[in-house]
Amino acid sequence: MSNSLSRRGFGGGLAACLLLAEPARAKEVVELTWDDLLPAGVPSRPPALSGVIQHDAAPLARQQPVSSGVRTEWNGKTVRIPGFVVPLEHSGTGVVTFILVPYVGACIHVPPPPANQLVLVTTARPYEISDLFEPVRVTGALATAATATELAEIGYTLTAERIEAYKP
C-alpha cells in the first residue's frame, strides 16, 4: 500500500509541477498594429493613397506605392494583428490563403498599400468568411518575405494558428 501511495504522491506532485510550469511554457504573443510593420519615420498612410483614386486608370496593382522596407525584429515571433481579408485561395467554402490588409477595399477597390502594409496569411484550417467588410484578428508566426501576387507585392507572411472575428 505504501508503494501505491508513493506512486500517487509522485504522480500528483509531477502533475502539480506541470500545471505550475504551464504559464512559463505558453507562447508570448506580440500585439501588433499596422504602424508596427513600418520602418521608423515612415508615415502610416502613403501620400499616393490620400488623393482621388482613378478607377479607370492602370490596374490597381500597378498603382501600389513603393515600400520603404520591412521590420525584421518580428521574424519568427508569434504575433496578433487585426485587418481585413482579401481571399486568394479557397478550400471548400473556407479561405486558406489570403492577404491581410489594414483597411476595407485595399487591393480590390483602391490601390494596394505598400508591401510593408500587407501580410500573406496561410492557414491549415479553412476560415469561413462571413463578410469581407468585417475585420478579423490573426494570430501566428510572422516572417518577412517578399511575395508577389496578381493583386500586389507583399512584404510579410504569417502562418495562422488562429483567425477570429475582431471587434475593435
C-alpha positions in Angstrom: 0.0 0.0 0.0 2.8 2.4 0.8 4.2 1.7 -2.7 0.9 2.6 -4.2 0.6 5.8 -2.2 4.1 6.9 -3.1 3.3 6.5 -6.8 0.2 8.5 -6.4 2.1 11.1 -4.5 4.8 11.3 -7.1 2.2 11.4 -9.9 0.3 14.2 -8.1 3.5 16.1 -7.5 4.5 15.8 -11.1 1.1 17.0 -12.3 1.2 19.9 -9.9 4.7 20.9 -11.3 3.5 20.7 -14.8 0.5 22.8 -14.1 2.6 25.4 -12.4 5.1 25.4 -15.3 2.3 25.8 -17.9 2.3 29.7 -17.9 6.1 29.6 -18.4 5.6 27.4 -21.5 2.8 29.5 -23.0 3.9 31.4 -26.1 4.3 35.1 -25.8 2.0 36.8 -28.3 3.1 40.2 -29.5 0.1 42.5 -30.3 0.9 44.5 -33.4 -0.7 47.4 -35.2 -0.1 48.3 -38.8 2.3 51.1 -37.8 4.5 48.4 -36.1 5.2 46.9 -39.5 6.6 50.2 -40.9 10.2 51.3 -40.5 10.8 54.2 -38.1 9.8 57.6 -39.5 7.6 56.3 -42.3 4.0 57.7 -42.4 1.2 55.2 -41.9 -0.7 56.3 -45.0 1.4 57.0 -48.1 0.5 60.2 -49.9 -0.3 58.2 -53.1 -3.3 56.7 -51.3 -4.6 60.0 -49.9 -5.9 61.5 -53.1 -8.6 60.6 -55.5 -8.4 57.1 -57.0 -8.6 56.8 -60.7 -10.5 53.5 -61.2 -10.3 53.7 -65.0 -6.5 54.2 -64.9 -3.9 51.4 -64.8 -4.7 48.2 -62.9 -4.7 48.8 -59.1 -1.6 46.6 -58.6 0.4 48.9 -60.8 -0.7 51.9 -58.6 0.9 50.3 -55.5 3.2 52.8 -53.8 6.8 51.6 -53.3 7.6 50.1 -50.0 10.1 51.8 -47.7 11.3 48.4 -46.3 10.1 46.0 -43.6 10.9 45.4 -40.0 12.8 42.2 -39.2 12.5 42.2 -35.4 9.2 40.4 -35.6 10.7 37.4 -37.6 9.7 34.1 -36.0 7.6 35.8 -33.3 4.0 34.8 -32.6 2.0 38.0 -33.3 -1.6 39.0 -33.3 -2.8 41.7 -35.8 -6.2 42.9 -36.9 -7.2 43.6 -40.5 -9.4 42.7 -43.4 -9.3 39.6 -45.6 -8.7 39.6 -49.4 -9.1 35.9 -50.4 -6.6 34.3 -52.7 -7.2 30.5 -52.3 -10.1 28.5 -51.0 -10.7 25.0 -49.7 -14.3 24.1 -49.8 -16.2 27.1 -48.5 -13.3 28.5 -46.5 -10.3 30.6 -47.3 -6.8 29.1 -46.8 -4.6 31.8 -48.3 -5.4 35.5 -48.1 -3.9 38.9 -48.0 -4.4 40.6 -44.6 -4.9 44.4 -45.3 -5.2 47.3 -43.0 -8.4 48.8 -44.4 -11.5 47.7 -46.3 -11.2 47.6 -50.1 -7.4 47.6 -50.2 -6.2 45.7 -53.3 -9.7 45.4 -54.6 -11.4 48.8 -54.8 -8.4 51.0 -54.2 -4.7 50.6 -55.0 -2.9 48.3 -52.5 -0.9 49.9 -49.8 2.9 49.4 -49.9 4.3 45.9 -49.4 5.2 46.6 -45.8 1.5 47.1 -45.1 0.4 43.7 -46.5 0.6 40.2 -44.9 0.2 37.0 -46.8 -1.7 34.6 -44.5 -1.8 30.8 -44.8 -3.8 28.5 -42.6 -4.2 24.8 -42.4 -7.8 25.1 -41.2 -10.0 27.0 -43.8 -11.5 30.1 -42.4 -15.2 30.7 -43.2 -15.6 34.3 -44.2 -19.0 35.7 -43.3 -18.4 39.2 -44.7 -15.4 40.8 -46.4 -16.2 44.1 -44.7 -15.8 42.5 -41.2 -12.4 42.7 -39.6 -10.6 39.7 -38.3 -7.7 39.2 -35.9 -5.0 36.7 -36.9 -2.5 35.1 -34.6 0.5 33.2 -35.8 4.2 33.2 -36.7 5.3 36.3 -38.7 8.2 36.5 -41.2 9.5 39.0 -43.7 9.2 37.5 -47.2 8.8 39.4 -50.5 5.9 37.8 -52.3 4.2 38.8 -55.5 0.6 38.1 -56.4 -1.5 39.5 -59.2 -3.0 41.9 -56.7 0.1 43.3 -55.0 3.6 42.9 -53.8 3.6 41.7 -50.2 6.3 42.2 -47.5 5.3 39.8 -44.7 3.9 36.2 -44.3 2.0 34.8 -41.4 1.3 31.2 -40.7 -2.1 31.4 -38.9 -2.7 29.4 -35.7 -5.9 31.3 -35.0 -8.3 33.5 -37.1 -11.2 35.2 -35.3 -13.7 37.9 -35.8 -12.4 41.2 -34.4 -14.4 43.8 -32.6 -12.3 47.0 -32.2 
